[in-house]
Amino acid sequence: MKRFVYIIGVLFLLFSCDNKNFYKIEGKLSNLNDATLYFIFESPETIRIDTVMSSEKGHFSVFHEHDDEVDMQVITVYYHDREQWFAIYPEVGRTVQVKGDARYPQTLQIKGGRINDMLSQFKKKAEPLLKELSDIPTMTHELLKSVQDFITKNPGEEASAVLIAEYFADPAEIELTENLLQMLAPELDDYFIVQNIRKEIEKAKTTQVGAKAPDFQVTNIYGQTYAVDSFTNKYFILAFTALWCDLCKTQVMMLDKIASKYATDSLEILMISLDDELDDVREMIRQDTIQWNLVADSAGQAIHLFDIYNVNSIPKCFLIDKDGIILLNTKNGEELKQTVEEIMKNHPF
């Protein structure tokens, strides 16, 4: 009888070991101020969202059964009221362990699966640089060199593509991103992250200096409709802004000085505001001596333009010429003012 029970037990263990039809993530995060974590499981076919509560000490665990017809490509974990996040690259049947300081998601050690393990090796070596990037979101030469060194040593690893996507897939850095992609081995061309980066590059090129400004149709707060060809035979500035953004104020971006100096028949400013409360927008307009041509987001207009103009932070201004060609793409008000003055001096109306 004992022998029979032993055999049954061994068979059960063997069966359990072979049953690897799952995704499992567990870990511990220090300095986790909010116990709620959101796990976004993404595949080409579907997206699944799991909400998980961590313990007082930051422990958490999530289990998700694997569908043989759906392979999860990435799991994104949001926390701190969805303001911070980190990504996990899962393998079916492999438990992923996460640990580290929640204040620095870029330095978290995520282990379990080849991509996660290799990224954790990179993060461990580059931890001081990554913490610096978290505190001051400006790419450093040292971090770029660290990524380049990693890619040089690992050109055929998916982790190399992940690093490019995480730190260098910026619409303002197309040439740098393309140079990094060229360092990857050809066998990664079909990897979904590489394909996504290439798509983003092609999209970003539509708003590069020298490109034809993407067309649009929006209605300002006075009910007037505008498109790119509404500004034919004049220069115009497309300014992306919001009332709550201190850096977007017209004084900071020099828009007030530009608007006061040039007549609207030679240069016009179209402001695209993320604000959707028309009463607040109109109140702001009433307090200003300049009658701004402003489009609010009450009908989702601003979000649409943010997307087609690849705007991922504000303020952002595009200076567009009489033929609809982008002359400048900037977040610097002084640069915008100087460029406008130079153009108007050389091409007076």
C-alpha atoms as one frame of an Amber mdcrd trajectory, in Angstrom:
protein
   0.000   0.000   0.000   2.833   2.391   0.912   4.505   1.611  -2.407   1.264
   2.424  -4.242   0.891   5.760  -2.429   4.534   6.571  -3.188   4.043   5.878
  -6.903   0.898   8.024  -6.999   2.801  10.831  -5.252   5.675  10.653  -7.745
   3.265  10.683 -10.684   1.496  13.705  -9.191   4.787  15.577  -8.857   5.787
  14.710 -12.398   2.445  15.868 -13.695   2.741  19.098 -11.699   6.217  19.757
 -13.107   4.996  19.257 -16.661   1.990  21.536 -16.125   3.684  24.810 -17.047
   0.686  26.437 -18.680   0.881  29.697 -16.680   2.386  33.123 -16.141   3.323
  33.925 -12.541   4.828  37.111 -11.143   5.740  37.655  -7.516   7.903  40.162
  -5.762   8.552  42.783  -3.133   8.805  46.542  -3.673  10.138  48.888  -1.015
   8.795  52.453  -0.686   5.489  51.434  -2.262   3.112  54.205  -1.202  -0.004
  52.774  -2.828  -0.928  49.110  -2.354  -2.738  48.871  -5.718  -0.882  47.474
  -8.728  -2.341  47.087 -12.215  -0.999  44.257 -14.392  -1.630  44.742 -18.124
  -1.089  41.452 -20.002  -0.614  42.232 -23.703  -0.551  39.990 -26.758  -1.222
  40.744 -30.444  -4.718  39.322 -29.992  -5.841  40.572 -26.599  -5.247  42.663
 -23.501  -6.063  41.500 -19.991  -5.985  43.691 -16.873  -5.523  42.305 -13.355
  -5.698  44.505 -10.243  -3.522  43.233  -7.391  -3.193  44.476  -3.818   0.246
  44.302  -2.228   0.863  43.627   1.446   2.010  46.264   3.935   5.607  45.190
   3.281   5.199  45.473  -0.488   4.797  41.770  -1.285   2.588  40.871  -4.252
   1.784  37.876  -6.437  -0.274  37.337  -9.576  -1.069  34.164 -11.503  -2.468
  34.055 -15.032  -3.265  30.883 -16.973  -1.766  30.616 -20.443  -3.983  30.131
 -23.468  -2.231  27.943 -26.052  -3.496  30.257 -28.799  -2.404  33.506 -27.132
   1.227  34.275 -26.227   1.686  37.267 -23.955   4.435  39.527 -25.312   4.770
  41.975 -22.450   3.257  42.598 -19.021   3.216  46.239 -17.933   2.778  46.933
 -14.227   1.434  50.353 -13.183   1.486  51.649  -9.609   1.554  54.874  -7.539
  -1.821  55.849  -9.006  -0.624  54.711 -12.475   2.106  57.361 -12.548   4.983
  54.858 -12.483   5.430  51.574 -14.301   7.771  48.777 -15.301   7.665  46.089
 -17.975   8.044  42.317 -17.727   8.814  40.064 -20.686   7.235  36.727 -19.767
   7.982  33.143 -20.739   5.271  30.525 -20.300   5.894  28.397 -17.223   8.594
  30.678 -15.787   7.956  32.481 -12.511   9.175  36.077 -12.595  10.644  37.618
  -9.429  10.573  41.407  -8.967  12.368  43.342  -6.256  13.727  46.817  -5.652
  12.862  50.405  -4.775   9.464  51.451  -6.162  10.726  55.040  -6.469  13.128
  53.918  -9.221  11.232  51.584 -11.580  14.074  51.647 -14.118  16.413  49.983
 -11.622  14.117  47.159 -10.489  15.616  43.688 -10.640  13.238  41.507 -12.670
  14.369  37.913 -13.030  12.833  34.903 -14.724  13.207  34.408 -18.476  16.129
  35.323 -20.702  15.076  38.873 -21.578  14.308  39.813 -17.963  17.564  38.285
 -16.720  19.697  40.123 -19.286  17.952  43.437 -18.642  18.538  42.977 -14.909
  22.252  42.480 -15.577  22.320  45.760 -17.505  20.340  47.600 -14.803  22.653
  46.394 -12.049  25.708  47.800 -13.833  23.967  51.027 -14.864  22.013  51.592
 -11.628  23.601  54.984 -10.715  22.943  56.301 -14.235  19.364  55.013 -14.222
  18.660  56.613 -10.838  20.035  59.874 -12.192  17.722  59.558 -15.200  14.740
  59.000 -12.876  15.546  62.129 -10.871  16.488  64.288 -13.882  14.844  62.957
 -17.078  17.682  63.915 -19.416  19.645  61.262 -21.286  23.350  61.274 -20.415
  26.295  60.386 -22.619  27.321  57.725 -20.088  23.952  55.967 -20.266  23.993
  56.054 -24.084  27.450  54.488 -24.042  26.253  51.803 -21.607  23.404  50.882
 -23.963  25.714  50.890 -26.986  28.190  48.634 -25.158  25.388  46.237 -24.224
  24.101  46.073 -27.813  27.634  45.562 -29.169  28.062  42.555 -26.887  24.508
  41.271 -27.405  23.362  42.250 -30.940  21.096  39.229 -31.303  19.331  39.522
 -27.949  15.770  40.831 -27.629  16.922  42.673 -24.496  18.985  45.004 -26.714
  15.854  46.013 -28.616  14.017  46.554 -25.324  16.698  49.017 -24.175  16.366
  51.011 -27.406  12.584  51.119 -26.992  12.768  52.161 -23.345  15.395  54.888
 -23.577  15.851  56.050 -27.164  12.603  55.682 -29.151  12.000  59.440 -29.000
  10.440  61.319 -31.955  13.104  64.003 -31.448  15.968  61.481 -31.700  15.173
  59.646 -34.933  18.752  59.490 -36.219  20.092  58.167 -32.904  17.360  55.518
 -32.727  18.023  54.395 -36.295  21.769  54.140 -35.595  21.104  51.947 -32.568
  18.748  49.723 -34.567  21.487  49.180 -37.147  23.611  47.649 -34.401  21.077
  44.827 -33.927  21.465  41.472 -35.660  19.204  40.880 -38.730  17.405  38.013
 -36.969  15.722  40.579 -34.704  14.008  42.323 -37.636  10.792  40.362 -36.995
  10.828  40.883 -33.216   7.686  42.820 -32.299   9.565  45.536 -30.392  11.877
  46.235 -33.354   8.867  46.411 -35.671   7.106  48.796 -33.274  10.162  51.061
 -33.089  10.386  51.209 -36.891   6.700  52.132 -37.097   7.233  54.911 -34.548
  10.235  56.187 -36.517   8.186  56.405 -39.714   5.449  58.217 -37.820   7.952
  60.597 -36.197   9.372  61.517 -39.609   6.020  63.066 -40.517   6.691  65.938
 -38.095  10.424  66.407 -38.641  11.765  69.756 -39.811  11.328  69.793 -43.588
   8.259  67.548 -43.602   4.851  68.599 -44.848   2.741  69.448 -41.790   0.089
  66.751 -41.187  -3.342  68.051 -42.078  -6.116  68.463 -39.531  -9.511  70.010
 -39.044 -10.366  71.600 -35.701 -12.847  74.137 -34.362 -11.703  76.877 -32.007
 -13.643  78.105 -28.970 -15.408  80.707 -31.138 -16.744  78.087 -33.559 -14.314
  78.780 -36.423 -12.887  75.790 -38.288  -9.191  75.540 -39.182  -6.975  73.230
 -41.235  -3.381  73.530 -42.437  -4.486  75.226 -45.661  -6.356  77.850 -43.596
  -2.939  79.471 -43.154  -1.876  79.452 -46.800   0.385  82.407 -47.735   1.284
  83.113 -44.103   3.465  81.568 -41.415   1.772  79.988 -38.441   2.676  78.505
 -35.085   0.930  75.406 -33.813   1.360  75.622 -30.028   0.494  72.650 -27.794
  -0.375  73.777 -24.277  -2.586  73.429 -21.173  -3.801  75.860 -18.509  -2.281
  73.811 -15.677   1.194  73.742 -17.296   3.385  76.562 -15.921   6.017  76.047
 -18.635   3.306  76.485 -21.276   2.354  80.016 -20.283   2.401  82.396 -23.240
   5.010  84.567 -21.508   7.371  81.612 -20.985   6.999  80.423 -24.577   7.355
  84.014 -25.862   4.033  83.641 -27.667   2.754  86.929 -26.250   5.743  88.846
 -27.628   5.433  87.138 -31.016   1.685  87.767 -31.200   2.129  91.447 -30.253
   4.883  92.066 -32.801   3.461  90.493 -35.961   0.125  91.020 -37.696  -2.088
  87.976 -38.198  -1.975  88.432 -41.982   1.735  87.510 -41.866   1.904  85.127
 -38.896  -0.834  83.466 -36.884  -0.774  81.355 -33.736  -3.131  78.404 -33.220
  -3.049  77.116 -29.640  -4.094  73.513 -28.948  -5.006  73.103 -25.278  -5.508
  69.826 -23.426  -8.126  71.523 -21.246 -11.685  70.374 -21.838 -13.517  72.855
 -19.571 -14.543  75.621 -21.963 -15.545  77.965 -19.135 -12.014  77.832 -17.685
 -10.500  78.398 -21.117 -12.764  81.371 -21.847 -11.937  82.874 -18.449  -8.236
  82.666 -19.290  -8.884  84.330 -22.652 -10.864  87.160 -21.019  -8.002  87.973
 -18.639  -5.494  88.393 -21.478  -5.098  91.453 -23.663  -4.413  89.200 -26.675
  -7.337  87.387 -28.288  -5.857  83.926 -28.657  -6.961  81.553 -31.379  -7.451
  78.546 -29.122  -8.747  75.007 -29.595  -9.836  73.161 -26.450 -10.206  69.425
 -25.959 -13.930  69.421 -25.286 -14.534  67.173 -28.321 -11.251  65.258 -28.207
  -9.702  67.574 -30.789  -6.482  68.263 -28.876  -5.757  64.596 -28.197  -6.089
  63.853 -31.923  -3.583  66.574 -32.826  -1.223  65.498 -30.051  -1.184  62.080
 -31.677  -0.680  63.059 -35.308   1.997  65.618 -34.376   3.843  63.123 -32.119
   3.606  65.396 -29.083   4.409  63.422 -25.921   5.143  66.374 -23.629   4.202
  70.035 -23.360   4.946  72.738 -24.200   5.686  72.033 -27.850   5.536  74.453
 -30.775   5.746  73.915 -34.527   6.610  76.807 -36.818   5.127  76.168 -40.275
   5.780  78.165 -43.433   3.468  79.540 -46.117   3.559  76.241 -48.027   2.777
  74.072 -44.996   6.377  72.918 -44.408   7.607  72.485 -40.818  10.482  74.904
 -40.149  10.910  74.341 -36.404   9.855  71.775 -33.793  10.716  73.075 -30.333
   9.779  73.357 -26.650  12.041  76.380 -26.166  10.290  79.764 -26.306  13.479
  81.752 -26.870  14.437  79.522 -29.807  10.951  79.995 -31.260  11.098  83.793
 -30.897  14.575  84.051 -32.446  13.625  81.812 -35.373  10.475  83.835 -36.088
  12.420  87.102 -35.958  15.080  85.746 -38.321  12.482  84.545 -40.820  10.503
  87.754 -40.722  13.664  89.806 -41.164  14.708  87.822 -44.254  11.202  87.352
 -45.674   9.237  90.519 -44.843   5.631  90.740 -45.981
